[in-house]
Amino acid sequence: MKYKQNWNLENIFPGGFESPAATARLNELVTTIETLKQTVVDLDLGADQPTYTALQNYLTKRNEIADGLKQLGVFWTAHQSADFTNAAIGPKLAHLSEVSTEFDDIEVSFGKKLAALNDDDFKQLAALPAFQELRFNLSEIRQHANEQLDEATESVINKLSIDGFHGWSSHYDTIASQVSVPYVDADGKEHTLSAGQALNQLTGAPDNSTRKRIMAAYETAWGKEESIAADTLNHLTGFRLQNYKLHGTDDFLKFPLEQNRMSQRTLNTMWNVVEANKDMFIPYMDRKAALLGKTQFDWQDQSAPIMVDGFESKHIAYDDAADFIVDNFRKFSPKMANLAQTAFDNQWIEVEDRPGKQPGGYMEDVPENKESRIFLTYTGTPEDASSVAHEIGHAFHYEAVKDLPEMRRDYAMNVAETASTFAELVVADANVQSAQSVGEKINLLDTKLLNPVAMFMNIRARYLFETNFYKERQNGQVTPDRLNKMMLAAQKWAFSDHLGTYHPHFWASKLHFYIDDVPFYNFPYTFGYLFSLGIYAKAQASGGNFEDNYIALLRDTANMSTEELAKKHLDVDLTQPDFWQSGANLVRKDIDEFMKLSEPFVK
């Protein structure tokens, strides 16, 4: 084996999850935070004019603390993801959360001081060379500070969040880690899978009966947890809504939109185009059902592999997938290819398929090392290879900004999903182009279409469900039965009521609904996918300067609004449907090709 399938966490902090070096770093940060508290108390921006030397020193120390806290969070979260049943890691993350809350209080105090500057003084400050690259970020801080309550109240909210808001989010991890999925296969053999294993096997199983059996068992397993999951979701969302109300708004989309630096108009335009185009997937779903030997397309068939014309789904060795990714990245960006090679060579990636791992996947930057770490489970399918490319795309985004101050690296989720989806598109297209037979090309085109189906329909269902849930939660707690009905209604709407079976307990099984630091963890995916299609189209038409232009875009992702980013680097208006429709048109081309190639194989 050329590449190891387990990541190296020892060069972050040696000694495993109980690393003395990690504990020492946390203690050091505690002391530094106490010093910074006094620094921000003493910070007098009026007296600091005209050079603002004290402010420069504050920002330098603030960045060091932010990076240190992130480093520790990634380290312990990585150990927890790799051994999801290890209860000893939870207290370490809880302690880190308490320390981070102290830092959050300092951030509030700093914001208040910055907001107290009059507009003329702030303009003079932002024009200084030392602050020019942070002008946008400092302006954001001033705006947010004006919307915050007094420092004492914000501190109380932050402290109550530890065992309230953040506590409920962490509680979900406990629930998910204990879910087991027993099912009986077609031969009568009993199996017991973790939630993560069940989901991995479900998405790649070629046999209709196996998928149906695992799906039924998966739905039943989460149904057994519905009361405690609903309790968790209600409290988590209730805390968030109360916090919004304390800050003067009942608009639960206000903060998610601000966090993603995009307008309601852009969001509405994007969803309107999605709604107008979603039915283009109906012929595709009907055709896929027929190719699978079924009369109707079911929820569990979304990722089912298609094998026609003698093609049989084969296991793709991890080494082969890695080399394929690097080779095809190089056609668009040598720097992206080099970063991918570094990630594979230096064990930045955890992919081993084994029990006890957390479901799903992610990428996190390790800022003090200026590296990344990637987590997922690789089972050898084309979809898995695309997932690896997706997460490396995230890592390349960090690579492009790692030399910038922490504030300039704090890009929003919607543009974060752009780099990852672009990388995924590169590999998906290369897969299709490399097909050796019609049957293989149909299989790989179908794999490529998994993404738009998810973005136009699955993610749409999540957004509809969450929007309706928040509306009802404003009037009181929502029962598990009601949550099931809301999820079913959202899925039926998003999929044009065209599935034979649905997944009513998706609200319980999907981690994204329980993430505390990113509300509405859904629409940024669809945004990132369609935005990346625009970038990909420019890459294909590029005259050779794509890499520099792409990196320039990535470096600006935390430096302006999303609309300004699109106008500056793509010369498009996101509040108008044209750009979004151009992405939908590209998807339609893939559907048309799939329909044409697969027609001879329909009985």
Backbone hydrogen bonds, N-H to C=O, Kabsch-Sander energy under -0.5 kcal/mol:
donor,donor_aa,acceptor,acceptor_aa,energy
8,N,347,Q,-3.1
9,L,7,W,-0.7
12,I,9,L,-1.2
13,F,9,L,-1.9
18,E,15,G,-0.6
19,S,16,G,-1.8
21,A,14,P,-0.6
23,T,19,S,-1.9
24,A,20,P,-2.5
25,R,21,A,-2.2
26,L,22,A,-2.2
27,N,23,T,-2.3
28,E,24,A,-2.2
29,L,25,R,-2.2
30,V,26,L,-2.2
31,T,27,N,-1.8
32,T,28,E,-2.4
33,I,29,L,-2.9
34,E,30,V,-1.8
35,T,31,T,-1.9
36,L,32,T,-2.5
37,K,33,I,-2.1
38,Q,34,E,-1.3
39,T,35,T,-1.8
40,V,36,L,-2.6
41,V,37,K,-1.6
42,D,38,Q,-2.4
43,L,39,T,-0.9
45,L,43,L,-0.6
48,D,44,D,-1.4
49,Q,46,G,-0.9
52,Y,48,D,-2.8
53,T,48,D,-0.5
56,Q,52,Y,-2.0
57,N,53,T,-2.2
58,Y,54,A,-2.3
59,L,55,L,-2.7
60,T,56,Q,-2.0
61,K,57,N,-2.1
62,R,58,Y,-2.8
63,N,59,L,-2.3
64,E,60,T,-1.7
65,I,61,K,-2.0
66,A,62,R,-2.5
67,D,63,N,-2.4
68,G,64,E,-2.1
69,L,65,I,-2.7
70,K,66,A,-2.1
71,Q,67,D,-2.5
72,L,68,G,-2.0
73,G,69,L,-2.3
74,V,70,K,-2.7
75,F,71,Q,-2.1
76,W,72,L,-2.5
77,T,73,G,-2.2
78,A,74,V,-2.4
79,H,75,F,-1.8
80,Q,76,W,-2.1
81,S,77,T,-2.8
82,A,78,A,-2.1
83,D,79,H,-1.3
84,F,81,S,-0.5
84,F,356,G,-3.2
86,N,83,D,-2.0
87,A,85,T,-1.1
89,I,86,N,-1.2
92,K,88,A,-0.5
92,K,89,I,-0.5
93,L,89,I,-1.9
94,A,90,G,-2.3
95,H,91,P,-2.3
96,L,92,K,-2.2
97,S,93,L,-2.1
98,E,94,A,-1.8
99,V,95,H,-2.1
100,S,96,L,-2.7
101,T,97,S,-1.8
102,E,98,E,-1.3
103,F,99,V,-1.5
104,D,100,S,-2.2
105,D,101,T,-1.9
106,I,102,E,-1.4
107,E,103,F,-2.0
108,V,104,D,-1.9
109,S,105,D,-2.1
110,F,106,I,-2.8
111,G,107,E,-2.4
112,K,108,V,-2.2
113,K,109,S,-1.8
114,L,110,F,-2.4
115,A,111,G,-2.6
116,A,112,K,-1.3
117,L,113,K,-0.5
117,L,114,L,-1.0
122,F,118,N,-2.4
123,K,119,D,-2.3
124,Q,120,D,-2.0
125,L,121,D,-2.4
126,A,122,F,-3.0
127,A,123,K,-1.2
128,L,124,Q,-0.6
128,L,125,L,-1.5
131,F,128,L,-1.9
132,Q,128,L,-1.1
134,L,131,F,-1.4
135,R,132,Q,-1.3
138,L,134,L,-3.1
139,S,135,R,-2.1
140,E,136,F,-2.1
141,I,137,N,-2.2
142,R,138,L,-2.1
143,Q,139,S,-2.2
144,H,140,E,-2.9
145,A,141,I,-2.4
146,N,142,R,-1.7
147,E,143,Q,-0.8
147,E,144,H,-0.8
148,Q,144,H,-0.7
148,Q,145,A,-0.8
154,E,150,D,-2.5
155,S,151,E,-2.3
156,V,152,A,-1.9
157,I,153,T,-2.5
158,N,154,E,-2.4
159,K,155,S,-2.3
160,L,156,V,-2.7
161,S,157,I,-1.6
162,I,158,N,-0.7
162,I,159,K,-0.8
163,D,159,K,-0.6
164,G,160,L,-1.0
166,H,161,S,-2.8
167,G,161,S,-0.9
168,W,164,G,-2.5
169,S,165,F,-1.5
170,S,166,H,-2.5
171,H,167,G,-2.1
172,Y,168,W,-1.3
173,D,169,S,-0.8
173,D,170,S,-0.5
174,T,170,S,-1.3
175,I,171,H,-1.9
176,A,172,Y,-2.9
177,S,173,D,-2.2
178,Q,174,T,-0.8
178,Q,175,I,-1.1
179,V,176,A,-1.0
181,V,193,L,-3.7
183,Y,191,H,-2.5
185,D,189,K,-2.6
188,G,185,D,-2.1
191,H,183,Y,-2.7
193,L,181,V,-2.1
195,A,179,V,-1.0
198,A,194,S,-2.6
199,L,195,A,-2.1
200,N,196,G,-2.2
201,Q,197,Q,-2.8
202,L,198,A,-2.5
203,T,199,L,-2.0
204,G,200,N,-1.0
205,A,201,Q,-1.2
211,R,207,D,-2.3
212,K,208,N,-2.3
213,R,209,S,-2.5
214,I,210,T,-2.7
215,M,211,R,-2.7
216,A,212,K,-2.2
217,A,213,R,-2.2
218,Y,214,I,-2.9
219,E,215,M,-2.7
220,T,216,A,-2.1
221,A,217,A,-2.6
222,W,218,Y,-2.1
223,G,219,E,-1.7
224,K,220,T,-1.6
225,E,221,A,-0.5
225,E,222,W,-0.6
226,E,223,G,-1.3
229,A,225,E,-2.6
230,A,226,E,-2.7
231,D,227,S,-2.1
232,T,228,I,-2.1
233,L,229,A,-2.8
234,N,230,A,-2.8
235,H,231,D,-2.2
236,L,232,T,-2.6
237,T,233,L,-2.5
238,G,234,N,-2.6
239,F,235,H,-2.4
240,R,236,L,-1.8
241,L,237,T,-2.7
242,Q,238,G,-2.3
243,N,239,F,-2.2
244,Y,240,R,-2.3
245,K,241,L,-2.4
246,L,242,Q,-2.5
247,H,243,N,-1.2
248,G,245,K,-1.9
249,T,244,Y,-1.9
252,F,250,D,-1.1
254,K,251,D,-1.4
257,L,253,L,-2.2
258,E,254,K,-2.2
259,Q,255,F,-3.2
260,N,256,P,-1.6
261,R,258,E,-1.2
262,M,257,L,-2.2
267,L,263,S,-2.0
268,N,264,Q,-2.9
269,T,265,R,-2.4
270,M,266,T,-2.5
271,W,267,L,-2.5
272,N,268,N,-2.4
273,V,269,T,-1.9
274,V,270,M,-2.1
275,E,271,W,-2.8
276,A,272,N,-2.1
277,N,273,V,-1.1
277,N,274,V,-0.7
278,K,274,V,-1.3
280,M,277,N,-1.9
281,F,278,K,-1.9
282,I,279,D,-1.4
284,Y,280,M,-0.5
285,M,281,F,-2.8
286,D,282,I,-2.5
287,R,283,P,-2.6
288,K,284,Y,-2.8
289,A,285,M,-2.4
290,A,286,D,-2.1
291,L,287,R,-2.5
292,L,288,K,-1.7
293,G,290,A,-1.4
294,K,289,A,-3.0
299,W,501,T,-1.1
301,D,298,D,-1.8
302,Q,299,W,-1.5
304,A,301,D,-0.9
307,M,305,P,-0.5
311,F,308,V,-2.0
316,I,380,G,-2.7
317,A,315,H,-0.7
321,A,317,A,-2.5
322,A,318,Y,-2.7
323,D,319,D,-2.3
324,F,320,D,-2.4
325,I,321,A,-2.3
326,V,322,A,-2.3
327,D,323,D,-2.6
328,N,324,F,-2.0
329,F,325,I,-2.4
330,R,326,V,-1.7
331,K,328,N,-0.5
332,F,329,F,-1.5
333,S,329,F,-3.2
337,A,333,S,-2.1
338,N,334,P,-2.6
339,L,335,K,-2.1
340,A,336,M,-2.2
341,Q,337,A,-2.5
342,T,338,N,-2.3
343,A,339,L,-2.2
344,F,340,A,-2.2
345,D,341,Q,-2.8
346,N,342,T,-2.5
347,Q,344,F,-0.8
348,W,343,A,-2.4
349,I,343,A,-0.5
350,E,374,I,-3.0
351,V,5,Q,-2.5
351,V,349,I,-0.6
352,E,5,Q,-1.6
354,R,352,E,-0.9
357,K,354,R,-0.8
358,Q,81,S,-2.6
362,Y,375,F,-2.1
364,E,373,R,-2.5
366,V,371,E,-3.3
369,N,366,V,-0.9
370,K,366,V,-1.3
371,E,366,V,-1.7
373,R,364,E,-2.5
374,I,348,W,-2.9
375,F,362,Y,-2.9
376,L,350,E,-2.3
378,Y,351,V,-3.2
378,Y,376,L,-0.5
379,T,377,T,-0.6
385,A,381,T,-1.9
386,S,382,P,-2.1
387,S,383,E,-1.9
388,V,384,D,-2.2
389,A,385,A,-2.0
390,H,386,S,-2.6
391,E,387,S,-2.3
392,I,388,V,-2.1
393,G,389,A,-2.1
394,H,390,H,-1.4
395,A,391,E,-1.9
396,F,392,I,-2.4
397,H,393,G,-1.7
398,Y,394,H,-2.0
399,E,395,A,-2.4
400,A,396,F,-2.0
401,V,397,H,-0.8
401,V,398,Y,-1.1
402,K,398,Y,-1.3
404,L,401,V,-2.4
408,R,405,P,-0.9
409,R,405,P,-0.7
409,R,406,E,-1.2
410,D,407,M,-1.0
411,Y,409,R,-1.8
412,A,557,T,-0.6
416,A,412,A,-1.8
417,E,413,M,-2.3
418,T,415,V,-0.6
419,A,415,V,-1.1
420,S,416,A,-1.2
421,T,417,E,-1.8
422,F,418,T,-2.4
423,A,419,A,-2.0
424,E,420,S,-1.9
425,L,421,T,-2.4
426,V,422,F,-2.1
427,V,423,A,-1.7
428,A,424,E,-2.7
429,D,425,L,-2.7
430,A,426,V,-1.9
431,N,427,V,-2.5
432,V,428,A,-2.0
433,Q,429,D,-2.5
434,S,430,A,-1.5
435,A,432,V,-1.3
441,K,437,S,-2.2
442,I,438,V,-2.4
443,N,439,G,-2.1
444,L,440,E,-2.5
445,L,441,K,-2.5
446,D,442,I,-2.2
447,T,443,N,-1.8
448,K,444,L,-2.1
449,L,445,L,-1.9
450,L,446,D,-0.6
450,L,447,T,-1.0
451,N,448,K,-0.9
453,V,449,L,-2.1
454,A,450,L,-2.1
455,M,451,N,-2.7
456,F,452,P,-3.0
457,M,453,V,-1.9
458,N,453,V,-1.4
459,I,454,A,-4.0
461,A,457,M,-2.4
462,R,458,N,-1.9
463,Y,459,I,-2.4
464,L,460,R,-2.6
465,F,461,A,-2.8
466,E,462,R,-2.7
467,T,463,Y,-2.6
468,N,464,L,-2.2
469,F,465,F,-2.8
470,Y,466,E,-2.5
471,K,467,T,-1.8
472,E,468,N,-2.1
473,R,469,F,-3.0
474,Q,470,Y,-1.4
475,N,472,E,-1.6
476,G,473,R,-1.3
483,L,479,T,-2.4
484,N,480,P,-2.5
485,K,481,D,-2.1
486,M,482,R,-2.6
487,M,483,L,-2.5
488,L,484,N,-2.5
489,A,485,K,-2.4
490,A,486,M,-2.2
491,Q,487,M,-2.5
492,K,488,L,-2.4
493,W,489,A,-2.3
494,A,490,A,-2.6
495,F,491,Q,-2.4
496,S,493,W,-1.5
497,D,492,K,-3.6
498,H,495,F,-1.3
500,G,297,F,-2.7
506,F,503,H,-1.9
507,W,504,P,-0.6
508,A,505,H,-1.1
509,S,505,H,-2.0
510,K,506,F,-1.9
511,L,509,S,-0.7
513,F,510,K,-1.3
514,Y,511,L,-2.7
515,I,512,H,-0.8
522,N,520,F,-2.3
525,Y,522,N,-2.0
526,T,522,N,-0.9
527,F,523,F,-2.5
528,G,524,P,-2.9
529,Y,525,Y,-2.5
530,L,526,T,-2.4
531,F,527,F,-3.0
532,S,528,G,-2.2
533,L,529,Y,-1.6
534,G,530,L,-1.3
535,I,531,F,-1.6
536,Y,532,S,-3.0
537,A,533,L,-2.3
538,K,534,G,-1.7
539,A,535,I,-2.3
540,Q,536,Y,-2.3
541,A,537,A,-1.4
542,S,539,A,-0.9
549,N,545,N,-1.8
550,Y,546,F,-3.1
551,I,547,E,-2.5
552,A,548,D,-2.0
553,L,549,N,-1.9
554,L,550,Y,-2.4
555,R,551,I,-2.5
556,D,552,A,-0.8
556,D,553,L,-1.0
557,T,554,L,-1.3
559,N,556,D,-2.2
562,T,261,R,-3.2
565,L,561,S,-2.4
566,A,562,T,-2.4
567,K,563,E,-2.0
568,K,564,E,-2.7
569,H,565,L,-2.4
570,L,566,A,-2.0
571,D,566,A,-0.8
571,D,567,K,-0.7
572,V,566,A,-1.0
574,L,572,V,-0.6
576,Q,573,D,-1.5
579,F,576,Q,-0.5
580,W,576,Q,-0.6
581,Q,577,P,-2.9
582,S,578,D,-2.0
583,G,579,F,-1.3
584,A,580,W,-1.8
585,N,581,Q,-2.4
586,L,582,S,-1.3
587,V,583,G,-1.6
588,R,584,A,-2.3
589,K,585,N,-1.6
590,D,586,L,-1.3
591,I,587,V,-2.1
592,D,588,R,-2.8
593,E,589,K,-2.2
594,F,590,D,-2.4
595,M,591,I,-2.8
596,K,592,D,-2.3
597,L,593,E,-2.6
598,S,594,F,-2.2
599,E,595,M,-1.2
601,F,598,S,-1.8
602,V,599,E,-1.6
603,K,601,F,-0.6
